Amino acid sequence: MSKRVLITDDAAFMREMLREIISEGGYEVVAEAADGEEALARFHEHHPDVVTLDIVMPGKSGLEVLRELTALEPSACVVMCSALGQEALVMEALEAGAKEYIIKPFKPDQVLGALNEALQKSADRS
C-alpha cells in the first residue's frame, strides 16, 4: 500500500510540482491545502502518513500548524518546505517536531529522499 501524503503550500504551482514528484515517486497524494487552517482540516479528514508543510504562508504559518499538529497528534510525520535563506526557521521547525525538510526549488530525488527519511524516523519512534 502506498504512503498517503497531504501537500500544503500557498502557491498552487508549488503544490502541483510536489504532487507530480510525489505521485511519480509512488506515494498517494490524498489532499492539498493552500493555507494552515485548510492543512489542519485536511489532516483530520484524511489522516495522511506524511504532511509537507510550507514554512511561510499567509495566516497561520507552517510553524504554527506544525506545533498544533504535533500537540494533537505527537506521531504526525511532517516534512517542512523552505526557501533558501530560512535556515533559522528550519532549525526551529525541526526542534518543534518536523522530521525532515526540503529546500525550494524542489529536486525530485531530494523530495523523495526527505519523505522516505521522515517516514523512517517516524517508524523508528513508534
VMD Tcl script that draws the C-alpha trace (Angstrom):
set ca {
  {0.00 0.00 0.00}
  {1.41 3.40 -0.94}
  {2.03 6.04 1.70}
  {-0.54 8.83 1.83}
  {0.59 12.47 1.61}
  {-1.01 15.85 2.36}
  {0.67 18.71 0.46}
  {0.47 22.22 1.96}
  {1.72 25.32 0.15}
  {0.10 28.68 -0.56}
  {1.44 28.65 -4.14}
  {-0.61 26.47 -6.50}
  {2.36 25.84 -8.82}
  {4.43 24.56 -5.86}
  {1.64 22.16 -4.87}
  {1.43 20.96 -8.47}
  {5.20 20.45 -8.66}
  {5.19 18.50 -5.39}
  {2.16 16.46 -6.46}
  {3.93 15.34 -9.64}
  {7.17 14.44 -7.85}
  {5.41 12.65 -5.01}
  {2.97 10.74 -7.26}
  {5.72 9.65 -9.62}
  {7.70 8.52 -6.57}
  {5.00 6.00 -5.67}
  {3.17 7.96 -2.98}
  {-0.55 8.75 -2.98}
  {-1.45 12.43 -2.65}
  {-4.70 12.31 -0.64}
  {-5.23 16.05 -0.28}
  {-3.77 19.50 -0.79}
  {-4.09 22.65 1.28}
  {-3.37 26.29 0.40}
  {-3.05 27.56 3.98}
  {-2.60 26.47 7.57}
  {-6.27 26.24 8.53}
  {-7.01 24.11 5.48}
  {-4.00 21.91 6.27}
  {-5.31 21.18 9.77}
  {-8.78 20.38 8.40}
  {-7.40 18.08 5.66}
  {-5.11 16.35 8.18}
  {-8.07 15.45 10.40}
  {-10.16 14.48 7.38}
  {-7.60 12.23 5.65}
  {-5.11 11.12 8.36}
  {-2.14 11.11 5.94}
  {1.06 9.21 6.65}
  {3.12 12.34 5.95}
  {2.46 16.08 5.56}
  {4.53 18.51 3.52}
  {4.21 21.93 5.08}
  {5.43 25.25 3.70}
  {7.14 27.24 6.48}
  {5.99 30.68 5.30}
  {2.30 31.06 4.47}
  {-0.25 33.83 4.98}
  {-2.47 33.44 8.02}
  {-1.17 30.51 10.06}
  {2.48 29.89 9.36}
  {3.84 26.42 8.79}
  {5.48 26.57 12.22}
  {2.14 27.32 13.89}
  {0.49 24.45 12.02}
  {3.38 22.12 12.92}
  {3.02 22.95 16.61}
  {-0.76 22.41 16.51}
  {-0.43 19.13 14.61}
  {2.22 17.69 16.92}
  {0.28 18.82 20.02}
  {-2.82 16.99 18.77}
  {-1.00 14.10 17.11}
  {2.53 13.66 18.52}
  {3.31 10.98 15.93}
  {2.47 13.27 12.97}
  {5.11 12.94 10.27}
  {5.85 16.41 8.88}
  {8.34 17.49 6.21}
  {8.87 21.25 6.12}
  {9.32 23.10 2.81}
  {11.58 26.10 2.91}
  {13.18 28.66 0.62}
  {16.91 29.24 0.71}
  {17.90 31.60 3.50}
  {15.34 30.29 6.00}
  {17.77 28.10 7.94}
  {16.76 29.55 11.33}
  {13.09 28.70 10.64}
  {14.06 25.21 9.50}
  {16.01 24.61 12.73}
  {13.05 25.88 14.76}
  {10.73 23.53 12.85}
  {12.99 20.52 13.44}
  {13.13 21.35 17.15}
  {9.31 21.65 17.15}
  {8.86 18.14 15.77}
  {9.32 18.21 11.99}
  {11.04 15.03 10.83}
  {12.76 16.45 7.71}
  {12.86 19.45 5.41}
  {13.25 20.20 1.73}
  {14.54 23.38 0.12}
  {12.89 25.13 -2.84}
  {13.33 24.84 -5.77}
  {12.36 21.20 -5.39}
  {14.52 18.43 -6.83}
  {12.72 15.08 -7.15}
  {15.46 12.99 -5.51}
  {15.65 15.38 -2.53}
  {11.87 15.45 -2.06}
  {11.52 11.66 -2.20}
  {14.60 11.18 -0.03}
  {13.17 13.53 2.62}
  {9.80 11.74 2.58}
  {11.47 8.34 2.95}
  {13.74 9.62 5.72}
  {10.86 11.27 7.60}
  {8.74 8.12 7.43}
  {11.69 6.05 8.64}
  {12.22 8.40 11.60}
  {8.51 8.15 12.44}
  {8.64 4.35 12.24}
  {11.71 4.25 14.47}
  {9.89 6.24 17.18}
  {6.75 4.13 17.20}
}
mol new
graphics top color blue
foreach p $ca { graphics top sphere $p radius 0.5 }
foreach p [lrange $ca 0 end-1] q [lrange $ca 1 end] { graphics top cylinder $p $q radius 0.2 }
display resetview
